[in-house]
Amino acid sequence: MQILSSYPKATPVVEKEANNIESAKEVERQNVEAKQNAKTEPKQEFSTRAEKFSQLNKEFDITASNFKITDTFINRLKDLEILTSDQAEKLSIDLKPEIKETESLSLLDTKINELKKRIKNEPGVDSLITILDKSQKILSNLNGSKDSSFPIDPSTAAAGLDQFLKSEGSSILTKEEKQTVGDLRIALLIADKLNPEQRTSAEVSKYMEILNQNRYT
């Protein structure tokens, strides 16, 4: 005669607990292994600015005509301590929100030429065209490898473009042209960070002068 017991079998419970313990041990083992690997993996460090620029050029080919300033590039500048976190955040915000990058340097140069040609007969744009001319020369030497100095301090040119975009005079530009000038401003600020030794005391004074007054009213 078969006797039915109301007590559950203990074996499945014991097996389940054993499996849980084994799983926990495996997770712990993987965590320990990951920590050990992190300690043994060499951290890539660069002791000089030249080494940082060499690495940047390997990763992004800054001198290429199709080079674009992207969110990824800006974050890399932050990683290499060429930009502060605050500077990187501000530049990223100014990138086109839908694609988070500027035009390529070659296309940017072409659009600036088109802009100068279109507005050359407009009143009060001589100073703007002068800055655009000099800014194009900076673009062609973004990493400072061709010449010993720029035709104008990049931060001064960037400040001038920023003032123009905020002035009533910017109404002569289309939305696309304003974006082009904005992309140029970002490129100038990047050039300034890549080549800080280009700045002189006279250029710093000029930069502060532009910040403190609106030259395009």
Secondary structure, 3 states (H helix, E strand, C coil): CCCCCCCCCCHHHHHHHHHHHHHHHHHHHHHHHHHHHHHHCCCCCCCCHHHHHHHHHHHHCCCCCCCCCEHHHHHHHHHCCCCCHHHHHHHHHHCCCCCCECCCHHHHHHHHHHHHHHHCCCCCCHHHHHHHHHHHHHHCCCCCCCCCCCCCCHHHHHHHHHHHHHCHHHHHCCHHHHHHHHHHHHHHHHHHHHCHHHCCHHHHHHHHHHHCCCCCC
